[in-house]
Amino acid sequence: MEKIILNIIFIIVLFSNSIFADNYFVKSEIKNGELKLYFSSNIEGVKYFTIPTDDGATKFVYDIYGATLPKGKGISHHTYKTVESFRIAQNNSERVRVVIKSSQKSLNRHAYRDNLLVIPLRDNQDASISGRTIANIGKKDKKIVVIDAGHGGKDNGACCKGIVEKNIVFNIAKKVKIKLENMGYRVYMTRNSDRFIKLPKRTEFANRKMADVFVSIHANAAPTLRRAKLFRGIEIYYLSPAKSERAKRAAEKENSVMLEHKDYYTKNAYLSLLNREKIVESHKLGLDVRRYIVKNLRKRYKIHDSGVKTANFWVLVGAQMPSILVEVGYITNPIEGKNLLTDKYQSLLAKGIAKGIDRYIKNNY
């Protein structure tokens, strides 16, 4: 067992280093009212957001994707008249984070081109280079949501009496997309047709899109048809080691395509090692989505709320943003299975998911 875990750790570390070790932070300078950051190769992407502080100042945050911070490198030595502090750190294996604390209102006119990121240090000052920029959070900024319709193609998911999971969740996902777009969000779907996509590719897609939220939609099934009536309810999961047998069974069902040739110990060791940092945010997202799903459905239907739980789902592993998996009900349950086939039920589910995402983003960004 120890040998398996050590081998997996070695593979993960080797893989991470091989991807991200080729774009190092090289140096920084302040010139003409701008902080200039230089890297050893082209910048993959920059995501900008702000965090208010208790003392009335603001932390302006710039996440630089695909970058590595060498040991001993920093920017805390810099000083500027409108800035309280400069910080840089390796936020995770995939990005370097720069934080500028200032009492100013907006430092959103940054730009990056090739291996250079330029951050103006005065309110509403434009960067001296023409390049790509992500604007400050505001009315013109569209938050990005990636919706994942579970299964697809050769992978039908759960099936019962003509009800096929991949079709049900695809219909719901399309409705969620429309509702979120009407709210002003930029929305992408991991699949736009009945096709098979490997589980790791789904979160890779969300990462490439620099999504703010990732939601994977699935339908559940009882372990045996004899027990179909006993299993019911809406369940929402976020990535963390499973605490209940029911959560473990749900994860096993959704992970089956990815882990069908791996033994029990390898599965659990690998999933645990790939656990990520966004547990708290994902839990909050799950609570908001659960609240609005239940609120919407209970206007017309009698439903069972199974709450928000933890489990090791492969489709959530590797996501760099708050992410959850929504089990919209049991297709094997006589009542829920019939409801899931109706357009009205699917629309109410989609509305609940969309409103929950909207609530989470408005409260946390």
ABEGO torsion letter per residue (X at the ends): XAAAAAAAAAAAAAAAAAAAAABBBABBBBBGGBBBBBBABBBABBBBBBBBBAAGBBBBBBBBBGBBBBBGBBAAABBBAABABBBBBBABAABBBBBBBBABABBAABBBBEABBBBBABBGBBBABBBBBBBBBBAABBBBBBBBBBEEEABAEBBBGGBBAAAAAAAAAAAAAAAAAAAGBBBBBABABBBBBBAAAAAAAAAAAGBABBBBBBBBBBABAAAAAABBEBBBBBBBBBABAAAAAAAAAAAAAAAAABBAAAAAAAAAAABBAAAAAAAAAAAAAAAAAAAAAAAABBBBBAEBBBBBBAAABGBABBBBBBBAEBAABAAAAAAAABAAAAAAAAAAAAAAAAAAAAAAX
